[in-house]
């Protein structure tokens, strides 16, 4: 029996038989231990590009507006109210008074101005302290941030943007302590200071990040004394540690064990559909991928239904486009590329590659939203080989993988995206608009289509949701004919926790809001 099969057999036994005979390591009464799929890369919210970093960092720093539990409806956060000018160019926020950062300095309009301007003003003294990969997408439309008085701040836009309030829920819009950034410099990314429910305590690289509760949190009393985040890349190892008591909470339950965890007396399984898409990126600027017939062929060559059925086993739904189905901006008429390897071979021949070609596929070992990246990519590798495209898989650690994608050297690459909410602007624009090419944005496929770009721009200029939806539907139809990626699935997020964990609710944004938890 192979080693992997042995591990699976043992896990099945653990899940089915776990009871008093198996020792459980009791956690300290007030400490919550969380198993993440990869180590955070960075804890400065303006620099974060991955969900693991976000899941930790968003406990520390907060935004002016936010989402309530289990919804993506924008509600007040650090701002208690706001008004929007008739021309859509001025957003004025009234800030909550009496809130302080974890270092004791005041939260005010100056802090808001500092937090945004450090990302968009190259002359700002804090601009060179880090890289702000989403600044252009989130705030490229911001002409100025003006402080009216200590409790009032105004954003002046260059042109209207229908999704601007939603943008301000993003991690990059978090308000940080100016004093801490000035004091720590580039090290702020490793020791963040915000207004959130937890304060940064320590970071033992490769082992754990520790947060302690903010005893004066403005919103409500925090019931957990500390949170320990441990990176555990291998999904089966995370599950084993949960079931034997070393962890209280894990994310991304391995698909093979979802059913068993549902029946376990020691754990509770949670599921939640969220705004996520898993895709195989294609470098649209490299030959032979600059020919859309080749990209179409790749889509016909991959058996996406088999991946969803046999690898993900109910934890994903087939993708027809980047927008989550059944949301207001989705096109219900879209159909996924069928599995037609013979048609793939014909398109390759038409494009001048009757004997195929060889290529390389970069894959992270794990990572936020990546589900089962190596098994999924292995199926894709087999499918492509069958149509004459031998693929060399190159696996990497998550942080190194994200850095490597900034080089533009990729050919094929496995990646996912959590939009945070239903607005199509939050997935289509950053990932596929030509202004967002890496390293200045997350368009790592280096996709460019002028009509597509124009549709996304027009959709930003109107607040009429019906008109926006029509524009986005046309844009999605372009992506079927001119595919930038191989679209695979939308994740159904899973998490499991010990019975002593009370009050956890999964969020559609994939945020992990441990501040709602109490421990028995």
C-alpha positions in Angstrom: 0.0 0.0 0.0 1.4 3.4 -0.9 2.1 6.0 1.9 -0.8 8.2 0.8 -3.2 5.4 0.9 -2.0 4.4 4.4 -2.6 7.9 5.7 -6.1 8.0 4.2 -6.9 4.7 5.8 -5.7 5.9 9.1 -7.7 9.0 8.8 -10.9 7.1 8.0 -10.3 5.1 11.1 -9.7 8.2 13.2 -12.8 9.9 12.0 -14.9 6.8 12.4 -13.6 5.6 15.7 -12.5 8.7 17.5 -13.7 8.6 21.1 -12.4 8.4 24.7 -9.7 5.9 23.6 -7.9 8.5 21.6 -6.1 11.1 23.7 -7.1 14.7 23.1 -4.6 17.5 23.9 -6.8 20.0 25.7 -6.1 23.6 24.6 -5.8 26.4 27.2 -9.2 27.7 28.1 -8.9 31.0 26.4 -6.7 30.1 23.4 -8.1 29.3 20.0 -5.7 27.3 17.7 -6.3 27.6 14.0 -4.8 25.5 11.2 -4.2 27.5 8.1 -3.4 26.0 4.7 -0.2 28.1 4.3 1.8 30.6 6.3 0.8 34.3 6.0 3.1 36.2 3.7 2.6 39.7 5.0 0.4 41.4 7.6 0.3 44.9 6.2 -3.3 44.9 4.7 -2.2 47.2 1.9 0.4 44.7 0.8 -1.5 41.5 1.2 -2.4 39.4 -1.9 -3.4 36.1 -0.3 -6.2 34.9 1.9 -4.1 33.4 4.7 -2.5 36.8 5.3 -5.9 38.4 5.1 -7.5 36.0 7.5 -5.0 37.0 10.2 -4.5 40.6 9.3 -8.1 41.5 9.2 -8.4 40.7 12.8 -5.9 43.5 13.5 -6.9 46.4 11.1 -10.3 47.5 10.1 -12.1 49.4 7.3 -14.4 52.4 7.2 -17.2 50.2 5.9 -17.6 46.4 6.2 -19.9 43.4 5.7 -22.2 42.0 8.4 -22.0 38.3 9.3 -23.2 36.0 6.4 -23.8 38.9 4.0 -22.0 41.2 1.5 -24.3 44.2 2.1 -22.1 47.2 2.9 -22.7 48.5 6.4 -20.9 51.0 8.7 -17.5 50.1 10.1 -15.0 52.6 11.5 -17.2 55.2 9.7 -20.7 55.6 11.3 -22.3 57.1 8.2 -21.5 58.5 4.7 -23.0 60.6 2.0 -22.4 60.5 -1.8 -22.6 63.6 -4.0 -25.1 63.7 -6.9 -22.3 63.5 -9.5 -20.8 60.4 -7.7 -17.4 62.1 -7.3 -17.4 62.8 -3.5 -17.8 60.3 -0.7 -17.9 62.0 2.7 -17.5 59.8 5.8 -18.4 60.6 9.4 -16.0 58.7 11.6 -16.7 57.1 15.0 -15.2 59.0 17.8 -13.2 57.7 20.8 -11.5 54.8 19.0 -7.8 54.3 19.5 -5.2 52.1 17.7 -3.6 49.3 19.6 -0.6 51.6 20.3 -2.9 54.1 22.0 -2.8 56.7 19.3 -6.2 58.1 18.0 -8.1 56.9 15.0 -9.1 60.0 13.1 -9.4 61.5 9.6 -5.6 62.0 9.4 -5.1 58.3 9.9 -7.6 57.6 7.0 -5.7 60.0 4.7 -2.4 58.5 5.7 -3.6 54.9 5.1 -4.8 55.5 1.6 -2.2 58.1 0.4 0.8 56.0 1.3 -0.4 53.6 -1.4 -1.2 56.0 -4.2 1.2 58.9 -3.7 4.8 58.0 -4.9 6.0 61.1 -2.9 4.4 60.0 0.3 7.1 59.2 3.0 5.7 55.7 3.6 5.2 54.8 -0.1 8.6 53.2 -0.4 8.2 51.0 2.7 6.5 48.3 0.8 4.8 47.1 -2.4 1.1 47.9 -2.8 -0.1 45.5 -5.6 -3.8 46.5 -5.5 -3.4 50.3 -5.1 -4.0 50.9 -8.7 -7.1 48.8 -8.9 -8.6 49.9 -5.6 -7.6 53.6 -5.5 -6.4 54.6 -9.0 -9.6 56.5 -9.4 -9.0 58.5 -6.2 -8.0 62.1 -6.9 -7.6 63.2 -3.3 -8.3 62.2 0.3 -9.3 65.4 2.2 -9.7 65.8 6.0 -12.6 68.1 6.7 -12.2 67.8 10.5 -10.8 65.1 12.8 -14.0 63.1 12.5 -14.8 63.8 8.8 -12.9 62.6 5.7 -13.8 63.0 2.1 -12.7 60.9 -0.9 -12.7 62.9 -4.2 -12.8 60.6 -7.3 -11.6 61.4 -10.8 -14.7 59.8 -12.3 -17.7 57.9 -10.8 -17.2 54.3 -9.7 -20.2 52.2 -8.9 -18.3 49.8 -6.8 -16.4 52.3 -4.7 -18.2 51.6 -1.4 -17.5 47.9 -2.0 -13.8 48.7 -2.7 -13.6 50.3 0.8 -14.5 47.0 2.4 -11.3 45.4 1.0 -8.2 44.7 3.2 -6.2 47.3 1.3 -8.6 50.0 2.5 -7.8 49.1 6.2 -6.9 52.0 8.4 -3.5 51.6 10.0 -1.7 53.5 12.8 0.4 56.3 11.2 2.6 56.4 14.3 3.3 52.7 14.0 4.2 52.8 10.3 6.5 55.8 10.9 8.1 54.0 13.9 8.5 50.5 12.4 9.1 51.4 8.7 9.3 48.3 6.5 8.9 46.1 9.6 5.3 47.3 10.0 4.4 44.5 7.7 5.6 42.0 10.3 4.1 43.9 13.4 0.9 45.6 12.3 -1.1 48.0 14.5 -4.8 48.6 13.9 -8.1 49.1 15.7 -9.4 45.5 15.4 -10.6 42.9 17.9 -7.1 41.4 18.2 -3.6 42.8 18.7 -0.4 41.5 17.1 1.6 39.5 19.7 4.3 37.5 17.9 5.3 35.6 14.8 7.5 32.5 14.9 8.3 32.1 11.2 7.1 28.8 9.8 5.5 27.9 13.1 2.8 30.3 14.3 1.4 33.8 14.4 -0.1 34.8 17.8 -2.7 37.5 18.3 -4.1 38.7 21.7 -7.5 40.2 22.3 -8.0 43.9 22.3 -9.6 44.5 25.7 -10.9 47.9 24.7 -12.3 46.8 21.3 -15.0 49.4 20.3 -17.6 47.1 18.8 -18.1 44.4 21.5 -16.1 42.4 24.1 -13.9 39.8 22.5 -14.5 36.4 24.2 -11.2 34.6 23.1 -8.0 35.6 25.0 -5.6 34.8 22.1 -5.6 33.2 18.7 -2.7 31.0 17.5 -2.5 30.5 13.7 -0.4 27.5 12.6 0.5 26.9 8.9 -0.2 23.2 8.1 0.1 22.8 4.3 -1.0 19.2 4.1 -4.8 18.8 4.3 -4.8 15.4 5.9 -2.4 16.6 8.6 -4.7 19.5 9.4 -7.6 17.2 9.8 -5.7 14.7 12.0 -4.6 17.5 14.3 -8.2 18.7 14.6 -9.5 15.2 15.4 -6.8 14.5 18.0 -7.2 17.9 19.8 -4.1 19.8 18.7 -6.2 22.3 16.7 -9.6 23.9 17.4 -10.4 25.0 13.9 -9.2 24.2 10.4 -10.1 25.6 6.9 -10.3 23.6 3.7 -11.3 20.1 4.8 -9.8 17.6 2.4 -12.6 16.5 0.0 -12.1 12.8 0.7 -13.1 13.4 4.3 -16.0 15.8 4.2 -18.6 13.1 4.7 -16.7 11.5 7.6 -16.2 14.8 9.4 -20.0 15.4 9.1 -20.5 12.2 11.1 -17.8 12.7 13.6 -18.8 13.3 17.3 -15.7 15.3 17.8 -16.0 18.0 15.1 -18.5 20.2 13.4 -18.3 20.8 9.6 -19.4 24.1 8.1 -20.0 24.8 4.4 -20.6 28.2 2.6 -20.8 29.2 -1.0 -18.6 32.2 -1.7 -17.3 34.5 -4.4 -14.4 32.3 -5.5 -13.0 31.1 -8.8 -10.2 28.5 -9.4 -8.6 28.8 -12.8 -5.6 27.6 -14.8 -4.0 30.8 -15.9 -2.4 31.2 -19.3 0.2 33.7 -20.3 -1.6 35.4 -23.2 1.5 37.2 -24.3 3.7 34.2 -24.8 3.7 32.0 -27.9 1.9 29.8 -28.6 -0.7 31.1 -26.1 -1.0 34.4 -27.8 -3.3 32.6 -30.3 -6.8 32.3 -29.0 -7.3 29.0 -30.9 -4.6 27.5 -28.6 -6.3 28.8 -25.5 -9.6 27.4 -26.8 -8.0 24.1 -27.4 -6.7 24.0 -23.8 -10.3 24.5 -22.6 -11.7 21.7 -24.7 -8.8 19.4 -23.6 -9.4 19.6 -19.9 -12.1 17.4 -18.3 -13.4 19.9 -15.7 -16.4 17.8 -14.7 -14.1 15.0 -13.7 -12.0 17.4 -11.6 -15.1 18.7 -9.8 -16.5 15.2 -9.4 -13.5 13.0 -8.6 -11.0 15.4 -7.0 -13.2 18.0 -5.3 -16.0 15.6 -4.4 -18.8 18.1 -3.8 -16.7 21.0 -2.5 -16.8 22.9 -5.9 -19.2 23.7 -8.6 -18.4 23.9 -12.3 -17.3 27.3 -13.5 -18.8 28.9 -16.6 -17.0 32.2 -16.1 -15.3 34.3 -13.5 -18.5 35.6 -11.9 -20.3 33.4 -9.3 -23.4 31.8 -10.8 -26.8 33.0 -9.5 -25.5 36.4 -8.5 -26.8 39.6 -10.1 -23.9 40.1 -12.6 -23.7 36.5 -13.8 -24.8 35.4 -17.3 -27.1 32.4 -16.8 -26.8 31.6 -20.5 -23.1 30.8 -20.4 -22.1 27.2 -20.9 -18.8 25.7 -19.7 -16.4 24.4 -22.4 -17.3 20.8 -22.9 -14.6 18.1 -22.7 -13.9 17.5 -26.4 -10.2 16.4 -26.8 -10.7 15.7 -30.6 -11.9 19.3 -31.1 -8.8 20.4 -29.1 -6.5 18.6 -31.4 -8.2 20.1 -34.4 -7.8 23.7 -33.1 -4.1 23.0 -32.3 -3.6 21.9 -35.9 -5.4 25.0 -37.2 -3.1 27.1 -35.1 0.0 25.5 -36.6 0.7 22.9 -33.9 -0.5 19.5 -35.3 2.0 17.7 -33.2 1.3 19.8 -30.1 4.0 21.5 -28.0 5.5 21.2 -24.5 5.0 23.6 -21.7 5.4 24.1 -18.0 2.7 24.4 -15.3 3.5 26.3 -12.1 1.5 25.0 -9.1 1.6 26.0 -5.4 1.9 23.2 -2.9 -1.0 24.8 -1.0 -2.5 28.3 -0.5 -5.6 30.3 0.1 -8.5 29.2 -2.0 -6.3 26.7 -3.9 -8.4 23.7 -2.8 -6.3 20.6 -4.0 -3.9 22.3 -6.4 -1.5 19.5 -7.0 -4.2 16.7 -7.6 -6.2 19.1 -9.7 -3.2 20.1 -11.8 -2.1 16.5 -12.2 -5.5 15.7 -13.9 -5.0 18.8 -16.1 -1.5 17.5 -16.9 -2.8 14.2 -18.0 -5.6 15.7 -20.1 -3.2 18.0 -21.9 -0.8 15.2 -22.6 -3.6 13.3 -24.2 -3.9 16.0 -26.9 -0.2 16.3 -27.6 0.8 18.8 -25.0 3.3 17.3 -22.5 3.3 19.5 -19.3 6.1 19.7 -16.7 4.7 20.4 -13.2 6.7 22.7 -11.1 5.5 23.0 -7.5 6.4 25.9 -5.1 5.8 27.1 -1.6 2.9 29.6 -1.5 4.9 32.8 -0.8 7.6 32.0 -3.3 4.9 31.1 -5.8 3.2 34.5 -5.5 6.6 36.3 -5.9 7.4 34.1 -9.0 4.2 35.1 -10.7 5.4 38.8 -10.7 8.2 37.9 -13.1 5.9 37.4 -16.2 7.9 34.2 -16.9 4.9 31.9 -16.3 3.4 29.8 -19.1 0.6 27.9 -17.4 -0.2 28.5 -13.7 -2.8 27.4 -11.2 -4.5 30.1 -9.1 -7.7 31.2 -7.5 -9.4 34.4 -6.5 -11.8 35.4 -3.8 -13.6 38.5 -4.9 -14.9 39.3 -1.4 -18.4 40.0 -2.6 -20.8 39.6 -5.6 -19.9 42.7 -7.6 -18.3 41.5 -10.9 -16.0 44.5 -10.8 -14.2 42.8 -7.9 -13.2 39.8 -10.0 -13.2 40.8 -13.6 -11.4 44.1 -13.4 -8.4 43.2 -11.2 -7.8 39.8 -12.9 -8.5 40.6 -16.5 -8.4 44.4 -17.3 -5.2 45.3 -19.2 -4.4 48.1 -16.7 -3.9 45.4 -14.0 -1.0 43.5 -15.6 1.4 42.1 -13.0 3.5 43.3 -11.2 1.2 46.4 -10.9 -1.9 44.4 -10.5 -3.2 40.8 -10.3 -3.8 40.2 -14.0 -1.1 37.5 -14.1 -2.4 36.1 -17.4 -1.4 39.4 -19.1 -4.8 39.4 -20.8 -5.8 42.3 -23.1 -9.0 42.7 -25.0 -10.0 46.3 -25.9 -13.7 45.7 -26.1 -13.7 43.8 -22.8 -11.7 46.7 -21.2 -14.3 49.2 -22.4 -17.2 47.2 -21.1 -15.7 47.0 -17.6 -15.0 50.7 -17.7 -18.5 51.6 -18.7 -19.9 49.4 -16.0 -18.1 51.5 -13.4 -19.7 54.7 -14.5 -23.4 53.8 -13.9 -25.0 53.0 -10.6 -28.0 51.3 -12.4 -27.5 47.7 -11.5 -29.5 46.4 -14.5 -27.3 48.4 -16.9 -24.2 47.2 -15.2 -25.3 43.6 -15.3 -26.0 43.8 -19.1 -22.4 45.2 -19.6 -20.9 42.4 -17.5 -22.9 39.7 -19.3 -21.5 40.9 -22.6 -18.0 41.0 -21.1 -18.4 37.4 -19.9 -19.4 36.3 -23.4 -16.2 37.7 -24.8 -14.3 35.5 -22.4 -15.9 32.4 -23.8 -14.7 33.2 -27.3 -11.3 34.7 -26.2 -10.5 32.7 -23.1 -7.7 34.0 -20.9 -7.7 30.9 -18.7 -9.0 27.4 -18.3 -12.0 27.9 -16.0 -12.4 25.1 -13.5 -14.7 25.7 -10.6 -16.1 27.9 -7.8 -15.2 26.6 -4.3 -17.7 25.7 -1.7 -15.6 26.7 1.3 -15.4 24.2 4.2 -14.2 24.5 7.7 -14.3 22.2 10.7 -14.0 23.0 14.4 -13.9 21.2 17.7 -17.1 21.1 19.7 -15.8 23.6 22.3 -15.8 26.3 19.5 -19.1 28.2 19.6 -20.4 31.0 17.4 -18.3 30.6 14.2 -20.1 31.5 11.0 -18.4 31.2 7.6 -18.6 34.4 5.5 -19.2 34.6 1.7 -16.0 36.7 1.4 -14.0 33.7 2.8 -12.9 35.9 5.7 -12.5 33.8 8.9 -14.1 35.9 11.6 -12.8 34.3 14.8 -13.8 37.4 16.8 -17.3 36.0 16.9 -16.1 32.8 18.7 -16.4 31.8 22.3 -14.9 28.7 23.8 -16.6 26.2 26.1 
